[in-house]
Amino acid sequence: MNDNKNKLLLFEALELRAELDARIKTFKDCLPEAKQNRGRLSFGMNEEGVRRPSPDFDAASARQSLRKLEFKRRKLNNAIQQANFNHQIEFEGDPINLNEALEVRKALNEQIGELHQQVVSSVYLRVIYKEGRDIVEGNEVSYRECNEKLEQARLSFGKLNRLLRRSSFEITVDFLDE
């Protein structure tokens, strides 16, 4: 943490958000209203035997702690989003803010998946055996063309990902971790 400014670097804020998510999930999973606990926190018989609530678990205080963590996560997420909107990087000759860069990365990742399928499909020609002869149907797009597009998308994704990671070590988030 950058102590002299009382702010977190973006990568620290992202790690803190992941930690808060894990803590929130743990509290939610322990509460009796959680899907996997329905019927467990009672004096009933099931395949595991009799189950009783642990004497050192207090659902009310767990709910209170959960609310505090959820509030802290919302504040942190808001600070991260503000940092993403306020800071720009240059990608393929255009300045874009980090929020746009994250959307572009997501779109590139989806495009890579689609292009992968096109490459796999374009490797083989479709052969139909009809009346003693083979009818060969060509692919809509050539293997070489698909593979070149896939490689270009992968290179762009890698470049953008490196820019985003570098930014996460340079940008501060206006959030004081207590």
VENRA-V617322 format. One record per residue. N is the residue number from 1. SS is DSSP state (@ for helix, = for strand, . for the rest). OMEGA is omega as a letter, one per 20 degrees, with the letter a starting at -180 (NA if undefined). Layout:
n,ss,omega
N,SS,OMEGA
N,SS,OMEGA
This chain:
n,ss,omega
1,.,r
2,=,a
3,.,a
4,.,r
5,.,a
6,.,r
7,=,r
8,=,r
9,=,a
10,@,a
11,@,r
12,@,r
13,@,r
14,@,r
15,@,r
16,@,r
17,@,r
18,@,r
19,@,r
20,@,r
21,@,a
22,@,r
23,@,r
24,@,r
25,@,r
26,@,r
27,@,a
28,@,a
29,@,a
30,@,a
31,.,a
32,.,a
33,.,r
34,.,a
35,@,a
36,@,a
37,@,r
38,.,r
39,.,a
40,.,a
41,.,r
42,.,a
43,.,a
44,=,r
45,=,r
46,=,a
47,.,r
48,.,a
49,=,a
50,=,r
51,=,r
52,.,r
53,.,r
54,.,a
55,.,a
56,.,r
57,.,r
58,.,a
59,@,a
60,@,r
61,@,r
62,@,r
63,@,r
64,@,r
65,@,r
66,@,r
67,@,r
68,@,r
69,@,r
70,@,r
71,@,r
72,@,r
73,@,r
74,@,r
75,@,r
76,@,r
77,@,r
78,@,r
79,@,r
80,@,r
81,@,r
82,@,r
83,@,r
84,@,a
85,@,a
86,@,a
87,.,a
88,=,r
89,=,r
90,=,r
91,=,a
92,.,r
93,.,a
94,=,r
95,=,r
96,=,r
97,=,a
98,@,r
99,@,r
100,@,a
101,@,r
102,@,r
103,@,r
104,@,r
105,@,r
106,@,r
107,@,r
108,@,r
109,@,r
110,@,r
111,@,r
112,@,r
113,@,r
114,@,r
115,@,r
116,@,r
117,@,r
118,@,r
119,@,a
120,@,a
121,@,a
122,@,a
123,.,a
124,.,r
125,.,r
126,=,a
127,=,r
128,=,r
129,=,a
130,=,r
131,.,r
132,.,r
133,=,r
134,=,r
135,=,a
136,=,r
137,=,r
138,.,r
139,.,r
140,.,a
141,.,a
142,.,r
143,@,a
144,@,a
145,@,r
146,@,a
147,@,r
148,@,r
149,@,r
150,@,a
151,@,r
152,@,r
153,@,r
154,@,r
155,@,r
156,@,r
157,@,a
158,@,r
159,@,a
160,@,r
161,@,r
162,@,r
163,@,r
164,@,r
165,@,r
166,@,r
167,@,a
168,@,r
169,.,a
170,.,a
171,.,r
172,=,r
173,=,a
174,.,a
175,.,r
176,.,r
177,.,a
178,.,NA
